[in-house]
């Protein structure tokens, strides 16, 4: 009787081991692979050379996985104006904006001279255009330069903060993707909009 019990248990143990060897490849495909995570991270990373971008110019990157990204180099006049027009803005502190938490400042940027953003309206996805300071969009507005959205006529300052009186109910400040400043005129896009 002992021999029969021993053989039965041994057979059960070998059967379980065999099932484990057969099942492992199927379950291994469900586990995250380090190479896949690195590949996903690498697809978001894009190094940008901004040395040819002059103050007042806009550069749009269309072939980024998260959609278009724009980099605007502010003029000194526009940078100084960011603290002057806060009373006319809907969300001057960017508390409701989609952006990295480290960029919740008046400039919404790691470097004061460059503003990196998604050039699409947050409500309808309309393309944003640059509007210089000498093109006054509305007579009752303190305009120091910024961006306009032609679908609804919304207006943004050069930090992508939307003006209170020129927005629809669902519109927010322009979205800012994750990025790093890696040199005097170099940026590294590192991830999607949070």
One Martini backbone bead per residue (centre of mass of N, CA, C, O) as a GRO file, in nm:
protein
  194
    1UNK     BB    1   0.056   0.064  -0.020
    2UNK     BB    2   0.298   0.262  -0.005
    3UNK     BB    3   0.386   0.238  -0.300
    4UNK     BB    4   0.125   0.339  -0.431
    5UNK     BB    5   0.122   0.620  -0.293
    6UNK     BB    6   0.395   0.713  -0.398
    7UNK     BB    7   0.329   0.693  -0.705
    8UNK     BB    8   0.089   0.887  -0.704
    9UNK     BB    9   0.240   1.139  -0.599
   10UNK     BB   10   0.457   1.142  -0.818
   11UNK     BB   11   0.263   1.176  -1.056
   12UNK     BB   12   0.138   1.443  -0.962
   13UNK     BB   13   0.401   1.605  -0.953
   14UNK     BB   14   0.479   1.565  -1.255
   15UNK     BB   15   0.221   1.691  -1.368
   16UNK     BB   16   0.257   1.974  -1.245
   17UNK     BB   17   0.530   2.030  -1.377
   18UNK     BB   18   0.432   2.003  -1.670
   19UNK     BB   19   0.217   2.226  -1.658
   20UNK     BB   20   0.415   2.451  -1.587
   21UNK     BB   21   0.587   2.430  -1.850
   22UNK     BB   22   0.342   2.484  -2.041
   23UNK     BB   23   0.224   2.759  -1.905
   24UNK     BB   24   0.454   2.969  -1.894
   25UNK     BB   25   0.455   3.096  -2.185
   26UNK     BB   26   0.170   3.220  -2.158
   27UNK     BB   27   0.226   3.401  -1.899
   28UNK     BB   28   0.483   3.553  -2.004
   29UNK     BB   29   0.325   3.737  -2.213
   30UNK     BB   30   0.184   3.912  -1.970
   31UNK     BB   31   0.444   4.018  -1.893
   32UNK     BB   32   0.652   4.262  -1.848
   33UNK     BB   33   0.895   4.407  -2.054
   34UNK     BB   34   1.179   4.586  -2.057
   35UNK     BB   35   1.197   4.642  -2.363
   36UNK     BB   36   0.916   4.763  -2.398
   37UNK     BB   37   0.949   5.001  -2.205
   38UNK     BB   38   1.190   5.124  -2.357
   39UNK     BB   39   1.042   5.162  -2.629
   40UNK     BB   40   0.820   5.350  -2.526
   41UNK     BB   41   1.010   5.568  -2.419
   42UNK     BB   42   1.165   5.617  -2.690
   43UNK     BB   43   0.920   5.724  -2.862
   44UNK     BB   44   0.895   5.997  -2.685
   45UNK     BB   45   1.181   6.065  -2.744
   46UNK     BB   46   1.294   6.406  -2.830
   47UNK     BB   47   1.544   6.586  -2.972
   48UNK     BB   48   1.596   6.947  -2.961
   49UNK     BB   49   1.705   7.208  -3.175
   50UNK     BB   50   1.695   7.577  -3.092
   51UNK     BB   51   1.919   7.767  -3.230
   52UNK     BB   52   1.727   7.885  -3.480
   53UNK     BB   53   1.544   8.013  -3.275
   54UNK     BB   54   1.369   8.304  -3.247
   55UNK     BB   55   1.232   8.560  -3.121
   56UNK     BB   56   0.889   8.502  -3.209
   57UNK     BB   57   0.908   8.196  -3.270
   58UNK     BB   58   0.769   7.896  -3.427
   59UNK     BB   59   0.774   7.543  -3.350
   60UNK     BB   60   0.662   7.248  -3.527
   61UNK     BB   61   0.588   6.911  -3.425
   62UNK     BB   62   0.428   6.642  -3.602
   63UNK     BB   63   0.603   6.347  -3.537
   64UNK     BB   64   0.466   6.286  -3.265
   65UNK     BB   65   0.294   6.052  -3.083
   66UNK     BB   66   0.109   6.291  -2.926
   67UNK     BB   67   0.143   6.488  -3.146
   68UNK     BB   68   0.163   6.802  -3.162
   69UNK     BB   69   0.443   7.031  -3.112
   70UNK     BB   70   0.530   7.341  -2.953
   71UNK     BB   71   0.779   7.609  -2.989
   72UNK     BB   72   0.825   7.911  -2.806
   73UNK     BB   73   0.996   8.221  -2.833
   74UNK     BB   74   1.026   8.464  -2.624
   75UNK     BB   75   1.013   8.776  -2.556
   76UNK     BB   76   1.080   9.010  -2.327
   77UNK     BB   77   0.804   9.149  -2.339
   78UNK     BB   78   0.636   8.886  -2.295
   79UNK     BB   79   0.759   8.801  -2.028
   80UNK     BB   80   0.684   9.062  -1.866
   81UNK     BB   81   0.360   9.025  -1.922
   82UNK     BB   82   0.276   8.770  -1.749
   83UNK     BB   83   0.222   8.952  -1.475
   84UNK     BB   84   0.002   9.173  -1.592
   85UNK     BB   85  -0.260   8.972  -1.710
   86UNK     BB   86  -0.411   8.801  -1.474
   87UNK     BB   87  -0.703   8.933  -1.452
   88UNK     BB   88  -0.791   8.814  -1.757
   89UNK     BB   89  -0.768   8.527  -1.657
   90UNK     BB   90  -0.895   8.218  -1.581
   91UNK     BB   91  -0.596   8.045  -1.511
   92UNK     BB   92  -0.311   8.177  -1.389
   93UNK     BB   93  -0.205   7.909  -1.208
   94UNK     BB   94  -0.273   7.631  -1.348
   95UNK     BB   95  -0.473   7.429  -1.181
   96UNK     BB   96  -0.644   7.299  -1.455
   97UNK     BB   97  -0.405   7.190  -1.602
   98UNK     BB   98  -0.223   7.010  -1.850
   99UNK     BB   99   0.064   6.932  -1.658
  100UNK     BB  100   0.335   6.944  -1.505
  101UNK     BB  101   0.385   7.023  -1.176
  102UNK     BB  102   0.665   7.181  -1.220
  103UNK     BB  103   0.493   7.407  -1.420
  104UNK     BB  104   0.348   7.583  -1.186
  105UNK     BB  105   0.373   7.882  -1.344
  106UNK     BB  106   0.372   8.169  -1.522
  107UNK     BB  107   0.545   8.027  -1.764
  108UNK     BB  108   0.522   7.710  -1.799
  109UNK     BB  109   0.846   7.656  -1.760
  110UNK     BB  110   1.185   7.581  -1.742
  111UNK     BB  111   1.219   7.815  -1.945
  112UNK     BB  112   1.142   8.145  -1.998
  113UNK     BB  113   1.188   8.152  -2.329
  114UNK     BB  114   1.034   7.869  -2.341
  115UNK     BB  115   0.734   7.727  -2.496
  116UNK     BB  116   0.577   7.416  -2.436
  117UNK     BB  117   0.318   7.275  -2.657
  118UNK     BB  118  -0.009   7.206  -2.750
  119UNK     BB  119  -0.156   7.324  -3.066
  120UNK     BB  120  -0.444   7.262  -2.912
  121UNK     BB  121  -0.747   7.272  -2.832
  122UNK     BB  122  -0.925   7.148  -2.542
  123UNK     BB  123  -1.210   7.107  -2.693
  124UNK     BB  124  -1.180   7.069  -3.037
  125UNK     BB  125  -0.876   7.077  -3.170
  126UNK     BB  126  -0.777   7.339  -3.265
  127UNK     BB  127  -0.563   7.533  -3.418
  128UNK     BB  128  -0.292   7.722  -3.323
  129UNK     BB  129  -0.201   8.072  -3.330
  130UNK     BB  130   0.008   8.325  -3.383
  131UNK     BB  131  -0.003   8.657  -3.209
  132UNK     BB  132   0.115   8.946  -3.212
  133UNK     BB  133   0.132   9.250  -3.045
  134UNK     BB  134   0.050   9.426  -3.318
  135UNK     BB  135  -0.223   9.228  -3.313
  136UNK     BB  136  -0.514   9.336  -3.221
  137UNK     BB  137  -0.800   9.145  -3.145
  138UNK     BB  138  -0.908   9.340  -2.908
  139UNK     BB  139  -0.989   9.651  -2.772
  140UNK     BB  140  -1.027   9.546  -2.446
  141UNK     BB  141  -0.724   9.432  -2.460
  142UNK     BB  142  -0.430   9.323  -2.312
  143UNK     BB  143  -0.182   9.295  -2.562
  144UNK     BB  144   0.142   9.093  -2.578
  145UNK     BB  145   0.083   8.842  -2.702
  146UNK     BB  146   0.004   8.517  -2.871
  147UNK     BB  147  -0.290   8.314  -2.901
  148UNK     BB  148  -0.512   8.168  -3.146
  149UNK     BB  149  -0.855   8.046  -3.206
  150UNK     BB  150  -1.067   8.020  -3.485
  151UNK     BB  151  -1.330   7.865  -3.402
  152UNK     BB  152  -1.397   8.070  -3.126
  153UNK     BB  153  -1.176   8.307  -3.047
  154UNK     BB  154  -0.959   8.230  -2.870
  155UNK     BB  155  -0.728   8.337  -2.605
  156UNK     BB  156  -0.366   8.353  -2.549
  157UNK     BB  157  -0.089   8.357  -2.399
  158UNK     BB  158   0.267   8.282  -2.385
  159UNK     BB  159   0.158   8.042  -2.160
  160UNK     BB  160  -0.139   7.930  -2.244
  161UNK     BB  161  -0.340   8.128  -2.116
  162UNK     BB  162  -0.669   8.191  -2.082
  163UNK     BB  163  -0.909   8.409  -2.155
  164UNK     BB  164  -1.202   8.468  -1.997
  165UNK     BB  165  -1.378   8.629  -2.236
  166UNK     BB  166  -1.230   8.406  -2.463
  167UNK     BB  167  -1.430   8.144  -2.399
  168UNK     BB  168  -1.532   7.843  -2.332
  169UNK     BB  169  -1.640   7.638  -2.085
  170UNK     BB  170  -1.422   7.387  -2.161
  171UNK     BB  171  -1.183   7.562  -2.164
  172UNK     BB  172  -0.829   7.564  -2.135
  173UNK     BB  173  -0.531   7.551  -2.098
  174UNK     BB  174  -0.269   7.465  -2.247
  175UNK     BB  175  -0.093   7.195  -2.311
  176UNK     BB  176   0.185   7.013  -2.143
  177UNK     BB  177   0.448   6.838  -2.189
  178UNK     BB  178   0.700   6.630  -2.131
  179UNK     BB  179   1.020   6.779  -2.030
  180UNK     BB  180   1.369   6.875  -2.100
  181UNK     BB  181   1.646   7.060  -2.016
  182UNK     BB  182   1.982   7.005  -2.190
  183UNK     BB  183   2.033   7.313  -2.270
  184UNK     BB  184   2.042   7.622  -2.405
  185UNK     BB  185   1.908   7.481  -2.704
  186UNK     BB  186   1.781   7.214  -2.552
  187UNK     BB  187   1.537   6.948  -2.592
  188UNK     BB  188   1.340   6.684  -2.417
  189UNK     BB  189   1.109   6.473  -2.503
  190UNK     BB  190   0.942   6.234  -2.261
  191UNK     BB  191   0.616   6.278  -2.277
  192UNK     BB  192   0.309   6.301  -2.220
  193UNK     BB  193   0.033   6.431  -2.125
  194UNK     BB  194  -0.087   6.422  -1.792
   0.00000   0.00000   0.00000
